[in-house]
Amino acid sequence: MTLIKYFRKFLTFFNNSDFLKLELLVIFTYTNLKNIIMAKKVTNKAIAEYVRHQLKTNEKWALAALLKIYEFQTEDEQDAGYTREYNNIGFSGVDGEIMSSFASQFINKGWLSPKQKAIVMKRIHKYTQQIISISNHDMLVTQILIKRNILKV
């Protein structure tokens, strides 16, 4: 007997309104519990692989990551094009100048050339762990579960 059938049989003495509210609460709780159990199967490695893949193949993800990392840099770092403060988020010394200039151009002009986008797509995946650390973990897990066809949109 499913959980819902059990509650329907057990709670037949409630009026329809109370029963419906209780049934919806049970369904909601059961669904959330199922999602939590499934979410535990999403490992940190799976999250890193998913984010790295998105950064390598999805232009929107790559540009959003570029802007997000740039946003976490101080104004001095943005102007200088390299990391001065070590807050675990920022471009490495090799990428600092070029990636900062791309982010600045994208913010100011709203575009990057195809060649600039290609460079961003080639380099941005190195910052996977930084992107994960500043991302909404639950949203990443949800996206992975959707991709695995565990959750439906």
Residue pairs with C-beta under 8 A, 6 or more apart in sequence:
1 9
3 26
3 30
4 23
4 26
4 27
4 30
7 22
7 23
7 26
8 19
8 23
11 19
11 22
11 23
12 19
14 22
35 145
35 151
38 145
38 150
38 151
39 138
39 141
39 145
42 141
42 144
42 145
46 144
47 132
47 137
47 140
47 141
47 144
48 128
48 129
48 132
50 140
50 143
50 144
50 147
51 128
51 131
51 132
51 135
51 140
52 125
52 128
54 61
55 61
55 62
55 65
55 121
55 124
55 125
55 127
55 128
55 131
56 62
56 121
56 125
59 117
59 121
62 117
62 120
62 121
62 124
63 106
63 112
63 117
63 120
65 124
65 127
65 131
66 99
66 102
66 103
66 106
66 120
66 124
67 103
67 106
67 107
68 131
68 134
69 89
69 90
69 91
69 99
69 103
69 127
69 130
69 131
70 78
70 91
70 99
70 100
70 103
70 104
70 107
72 87
72 89
72 90
72 134
73 83
73 89
73 90
73 91
73 100
74 84
74 85
76 84
77 83
77 84
77 85
77 90
77 96
77 100
78 100
78 103
78 104
81 96
81 97
81 100
81 101
82 91
82 93
82 96
82 97
82 100
83 90
83 91
83 92
83 93
83 96
88 130
88 133
89 130
89 133
89 134
90 96
90 130
91 99
91 100
91 127
92 126
95 123
95 126
98 119
99 120
99 123
99 124
102 112
102 116
102 119
102 120
105 111
105 112
105 116
106 112
112 120
132 140
142 151
145 151
146 152
146 153
